[in-house]
Amino acid sequence: MTDLAELFGEEIPKQTKGLEEALAQEDSKIFSRIAHTFKGSANNIGARRLAELCQRLEHWEPELKGSSKEIRSILVEIQTEAEAVLESLADIVAKRNTGS
């Protein structure tokens, strides 16, 4: 669990930065691929709400152009949810390490 939590924690900034860059370049293929990958990572650790947010971006219907305000709002939600997930994972790891 510790390794998975650490890996997930390392991936969050990479995934969010990739989404930001793809949005800035209006590259919907890369944007969708990164959102899909992020969704899979979230599902793998049981972070369903985070996966749902990523899925919203993965299947973004409107063009990226002109949608940046809405997308950035979802990205803020993703970051907030990811931080909550990391805190939860840290608590689980700490409890396992102390035998609680």
C-alpha positions as CSV (number, residue, x, y, z in Angstrom):
1,M,0.0,0.0,0.0
2,T,2.8,2.4,0.8
3,D,4.4,2.0,-2.6
4,L,1.1,2.5,-4.3
5,A,0.3,5.6,-2.3
6,E,3.8,7.0,-3.1
7,L,3.5,6.3,-6.8
8,F,0.0,7.8,-6.9
9,G,1.3,10.9,-5.1
10,E,4.1,11.2,-7.6
11,E,1.7,10.9,-10.5
12,I,-0.8,13.5,-9.5
13,P,1.4,16.6,-10.4
14,K,2.5,15.0,-13.6
15,Q,-1.1,14.2,-14.7
16,T,-2.5,17.6,-13.7
17,K,0.4,19.4,-15.5
18,G,-0.1,17.2,-18.6
19,L,-3.8,18.2,-18.6
20,E,-3.0,21.8,-18.2
21,E,-0.5,21.7,-21.1
22,A,-2.9,19.8,-23.4
23,L,-5.6,22.3,-22.6
24,A,-3.2,25.2,-23.4
25,Q,-2.3,23.5,-26.7
26,E,-6.0,22.6,-27.3
27,D,-4.9,19.1,-28.0
28,S,-8.0,17.1,-27.3
29,K,-6.4,13.7,-28.1
30,I,-3.6,14.1,-25.5
31,F,-6.0,15.7,-23.0
32,S,-8.4,12.7,-23.3
33,R,-5.6,10.2,-23.0
34,I,-4.1,11.8,-19.9
35,A,-7.6,12.1,-18.3
36,H,-8.1,8.4,-19.1
37,T,-4.8,7.4,-17.5
38,F,-5.5,9.5,-14.4
39,K,-9.0,8.0,-14.2
40,G,-7.5,4.5,-14.2
41,S,-5.0,5.3,-11.5
42,A,-7.7,6.7,-9.3
43,N,-9.9,3.6,-9.9
44,N,-6.9,1.4,-9.0
45,I,-6.7,2.9,-5.5
46,G,-10.4,3.1,-5.0
47,A,-10.7,6.8,-5.4
48,R,-14.1,6.8,-7.1
49,R,-14.9,10.5,-6.9
50,L,-11.6,11.4,-8.3
51,A,-12.1,8.8,-11.1
52,E,-15.5,10.4,-11.9
53,L,-14.0,13.8,-12.2
54,C,-11.3,12.5,-14.5
55,Q,-13.9,10.7,-16.6
56,R,-15.8,14.0,-17.0
57,L,-12.6,15.4,-18.6
58,E,-11.9,12.2,-20.6
59,H,-15.2,12.5,-22.3
60,W,-15.3,16.2,-22.6
61,E,-17.9,16.9,-25.3
62,P,-17.3,20.6,-26.2
63,E,-14.1,21.6,-27.9
64,L,-11.3,22.5,-25.6
65,K,-11.1,25.9,-27.1
66,G,-13.4,28.2,-25.2
67,S,-14.0,25.6,-22.4
68,S,-10.9,26.4,-20.4
69,K,-12.8,28.1,-17.5
70,E,-15.1,25.1,-17.0
71,I,-12.2,22.6,-17.4
72,R,-10.0,24.6,-15.0
73,S,-12.8,24.4,-12.4
74,I,-12.9,20.6,-12.7
75,L,-9.1,20.6,-12.5
76,V,-9.3,22.4,-9.2
77,E,-11.8,19.8,-8.0
78,I,-9.5,17.1,-9.1
79,Q,-6.6,18.6,-7.2
80,T,-8.7,19.0,-4.1
81,E,-10.0,15.5,-4.3
82,A,-6.5,14.1,-5.0
83,E,-5.1,15.8,-1.9
84,A,-7.9,14.3,0.2
85,V,-7.2,10.8,-1.3
86,L,-3.5,11.2,-0.4
87,E,-4.4,12.2,3.1
88,S,-6.6,9.1,3.5
89,L,-3.9,6.9,2.1
90,A,-1.4,8.3,4.5
91,D,-3.7,7.6,7.4
92,I,-4.2,4.0,6.2
93,V,-0.5,3.5,5.9
94,A,0.2,5.1,9.3
95,K,-2.4,2.9,11.0
96,R,-0.9,-0.2,9.4
97,N,2.5,0.8,10.5
98,T,1.4,1.3,14.1
99,G,-0.7,-1.9,14.2
100,S,-4.0,-0.1,14.9
